Amino acid sequence: MSRLKGAAKYLPLSESTYYILLALVEPLHGYALMQKVAGMSQGSVSIGPGTLYGAFSTLEKVDLIVKVREEDRR
């Protein structure tokens, strides 16, 4: 229960962050995640690369997500 109390400091979530966390029930790369969020929100939420990678950085710093692996960019 104490873990849930600690989570309160991250609230409220932005709509983008909420959808990103919701989509990350499985590991996804950035483009796949952007597509999944668009599908889950029926097109009402569109996340661009800047928003996505900024959110990834913030979520990693506060230990809400963990990078599984990093691949070379194309």
C-alpha positions as CSV (number, residue, x, y, z in Angstrom):
1,M,0.0,0.0,0.0
2,S,2.9,2.4,0.7
3,R,3.9,2.2,-3.0
4,L,0.5,3.5,-4.0
5,K,0.8,6.4,-1.6
6,G,4.2,7.3,-3.2
7,A,2.6,7.3,-6.6
8,A,0.3,10.3,-5.6
9,K,3.2,12.7,-6.1
10,Y,3.1,12.0,-9.9
11,L,-0.6,13.0,-10.2
12,P,-2.3,14.5,-12.0
13,L,-1.0,12.9,-15.2
14,S,-1.2,14.8,-18.4
15,E,-3.4,13.1,-21.0
16,S,-0.4,12.2,-23.1
17,T,1.5,10.6,-20.2
18,Y,-1.7,8.7,-19.2
19,Y,-1.9,7.2,-22.7
20,I,1.8,6.5,-22.9
21,L,1.7,4.5,-19.6
22,L,-1.5,2.8,-20.6
23,A,0.1,1.7,-23.9
24,L,3.2,0.4,-22.2
25,V,1.8,-2.9,-21.0
26,E,4.2,-4.4,-23.4
27,P,7.6,-3.1,-24.7
28,L,7.1,-0.8,-27.7
29,H,9.4,1.4,-29.8
30,G,8.5,5.0,-30.2
31,Y,6.6,4.8,-33.6
32,A,4.6,1.8,-32.5
33,L,3.7,3.5,-29.3
34,M,2.5,6.7,-31.1
35,Q,0.3,4.5,-33.3
36,K,-1.1,2.6,-30.4
37,V,-2.0,5.8,-28.5
38,A,-3.8,7.1,-31.6
39,G,-5.7,3.9,-31.9
40,M,-6.6,3.6,-28.2
41,S,-7.8,7.2,-28.2
42,Q,-9.7,6.8,-31.5
43,G,-7.5,9.5,-32.9
44,S,-8.3,12.1,-30.3
45,V,-4.7,12.0,-28.9
46,S,-1.8,12.4,-31.2
47,I,1.7,12.2,-29.7
48,G,4.6,13.6,-31.6
49,P,8.2,12.4,-31.2
50,G,9.2,15.4,-29.0
51,T,6.4,14.8,-26.6
52,L,7.0,11.1,-26.5
53,Y,10.7,11.1,-25.9
54,G,10.4,13.9,-23.4
55,A,7.9,11.8,-21.5
56,F,10.1,8.8,-21.8
57,S,13.0,10.7,-20.3
58,T,10.9,12.1,-17.4
59,L,9.2,8.7,-16.7
60,E,12.7,7.0,-16.6
61,K,14.1,9.6,-14.2
62,V,11.3,8.9,-11.7
63,D,11.5,5.1,-12.2
64,L,8.0,4.7,-13.6
65,I,9.4,3.0,-16.7
66,V,12.6,1.1,-17.5
67,K,14.3,1.1,-20.9
68,V,14.4,-2.5,-22.1
69,R,17.0,-2.0,-24.8
70,E,18.1,0.7,-27.2
71,E,18.7,0.2,-30.9
72,D,20.7,2.3,-33.3
73,R,18.6,4.9,-35.1
74,R,18.0,4.5,-38.8
